[in-house]
């Protein structure tokens, strides 16, 4: 359960990026919301594959945690939004795992390399975003939606096998923030909403 739905979503995101042509050695891959469940797993899995991972977070105190998971560089959240506001900026990333979404997705698209893709699986940054078509029609950038609920069973089984072998995070236990009982869920949920939790919270059912 340290992997759970978040780990599966990260694995599915990486799988879809690989289908788009992502492979190690092409350049840095960005992971947004990197201290969360999906983000932590994505950082560790991409690093296990040999990718150069750049992790973005709004939590300065967690930079060491992300480096331990395998990130080669940690970026402050603000670094992803250039001040110019232009629809296209210098090309930076060969792929991106994004469980954040929201308004900050648009400037990310404008910094993706030619032919790259962004795999979006969440909306912690909001459900809506306004973007230019330029990244899509001038750089061939793809925006890939990730849905872990209706994923076909054959692919689901294959990804779980990979999570037990080729992309299994090297420090899986290090992603556990805490173990709690059912009675502690409201407190943990409040901490989570305030950004006070990194990685995974495991709930003991007995």
C-alpha positions, 0 to 999 in steps of 0.5 A: 500500500506504500505504492497504492493508487498514487504509485500506479498513477505515477507508473501509468504516467511514465508508461504513457510518456515512454509511448510518446518516445521518452527514454533516458539520456534525452534530457531532464524530465520534470515532476511537479508536486514532487513531494506528494504521493504521485510525485514522490513515486514518479521521481523515484521510478524515473530515477530508477529508469536512469532518467535525469529528474528535475523535481518541483516543490513548494516546500523548501524543507523537502529538497533533501528528501527529493534528492534522496529519492533520486532527483538530480535537481530540485526546483522551487515552484516559482521557477516554473513560471517565467516572468515574461508570460510568453506562450513559448519560452526556451525549451527545457524538459523532454517530458513531465509528470504533472499531478498539479494541473491548474493555471501553472500548467500553461507556462509548463507547456511553453517550456517543453522540448519539441515532440515531448509530452506532459502527463496530467493526472491531478488538479491540486492546482485547480481544474481549469487552465488557459493555454495557447495552441503554440506549444502544440502546433509549433513544437508538437507538444502532447498533453496526455490525460492519465486516468487510473480508474478505468485502465484496462486490466492487462496494462494494469497487471503489466504495470504492477509487475514493473513496479515490483521489478524494473521501476520499483522505487529504491527507497520505498519505505522512505516515502511513508510519512506515518501510519495512522488508525481510522480515527486519525484520518480527519487530522491527517486530512487537515494536515494534507490540505495544509501541505504538511505531509510528504509522501504516503500516509498508511491507514491501519484497518485494525 
